[in-house]
Amino acid sequence: MQKILVVDDSPMNRELLDEILKDKENCRIYSTARPEELPDMVHGLLANPDRMQEIIDNGYEMAKASHTWEHRAAVLHNLIETL
């Protein structure tokens, strides 16, 4: 079962946010500086299930295309080959 990803914009997530995750495209991102906005974001998603499903589908397709165990194994293999 696919789920929507809601992630914060903390520095720990910066690499994901810069390179992989796109707000309103394949996830929803909320600001740690404004956590009070999170409930409205969630309510907005629940109020618009078609839009939420579109974001879910985009996130799933992005993960399936580039972030599987097979992709990780290839990265590790290439790294080992360069040693």
C-alpha positions as CSV (number, residue, x, y, z in Angstrom):
1,M,0.0,0.0,0.0
2,Q,1.4,3.4,-1.0
3,K,1.3,6.3,1.4
4,I,2.0,10.0,1.2
5,L,5.3,11.3,2.6
6,V,5.2,14.3,4.8
7,V,8.6,15.5,5.8
8,D,10.0,18.4,7.7
9,D,12.6,20.8,6.3
10,S,15.2,20.2,9.0
11,P,18.9,20.3,8.1
12,M,19.0,16.5,8.5
13,N,16.7,16.2,5.5
14,R,18.4,18.9,3.4
15,E,20.1,16.4,1.0
16,L,16.8,14.7,0.3
17,L,15.0,18.0,-0.2
18,D,17.6,19.3,-2.5
19,E,18.0,16.3,-4.7
20,I,15.0,14.0,-4.4
21,L,11.9,15.3,-2.8
22,K,9.8,18.0,-4.3
23,D,7.0,19.6,-2.3
24,K,3.5,19.2,-3.8
25,E,5.0,17.0,-6.5
26,N,6.1,13.7,-4.8
27,C,5.7,14.6,-1.1
28,R,4.6,17.4,1.2
29,I,7.2,19.4,3.1
30,Y,6.4,21.4,6.2
31,S,8.6,24.0,7.9
32,T,10.0,23.3,11.4
33,A,9.9,27.0,11.9
34,R,6.1,26.9,11.4
35,P,4.9,23.5,12.8
36,E,1.5,25.0,13.4
37,E,0.9,24.8,9.7
38,L,1.1,21.0,9.6
39,P,-2.5,20.2,10.7
40,D,-3.8,22.5,7.9
41,M,-1.5,20.7,5.4
42,V,-2.8,17.3,6.5
43,H,-6.5,18.5,6.4
44,G,-5.9,19.9,2.9
45,L,-4.6,16.5,1.8
46,L,-7.5,14.7,3.3
47,A,-10.0,17.1,1.8
48,N,-8.6,16.5,-1.7
49,P,-8.0,12.8,-2.1
50,D,-7.5,13.0,-5.8
51,R,-4.6,15.5,-5.4
52,M,-3.2,13.4,-2.5
53,Q,-3.3,10.3,-4.7
54,E,-1.5,12.2,-7.5
55,I,1.3,13.1,-5.0
56,I,1.4,9.5,-3.7
57,D,1.7,8.1,-7.3
58,N,4.4,10.5,-8.2
59,G,6.4,9.6,-5.1
60,Y,6.0,5.9,-5.7
61,E,7.1,6.2,-9.4
62,M,10.1,8.3,-8.4
63,A,11.1,5.7,-5.7
64,K,10.5,2.8,-8.0
65,A,12.6,4.4,-10.8
66,S,15.6,5.4,-8.8
67,H,15.6,4.1,-5.2
68,T,15.3,0.4,-5.0
69,W,17.6,-2.2,-3.4
70,E,18.8,-3.0,-7.0
71,H,19.8,0.6,-7.5
72,R,21.6,0.7,-4.1
73,A,23.4,-2.6,-5.0
74,A,24.6,-1.1,-8.3
75,V,25.9,2.0,-6.5
76,L,27.8,-0.2,-4.0
77,H,29.1,-2.4,-6.8
78,N,30.4,0.6,-8.7
79,L,32.0,2.0,-5.6
80,I,33.8,-1.3,-4.9
81,E,35.0,-1.5,-8.5
82,T,36.7,1.9,-8.2
83,L,38.7,0.7,-5.1
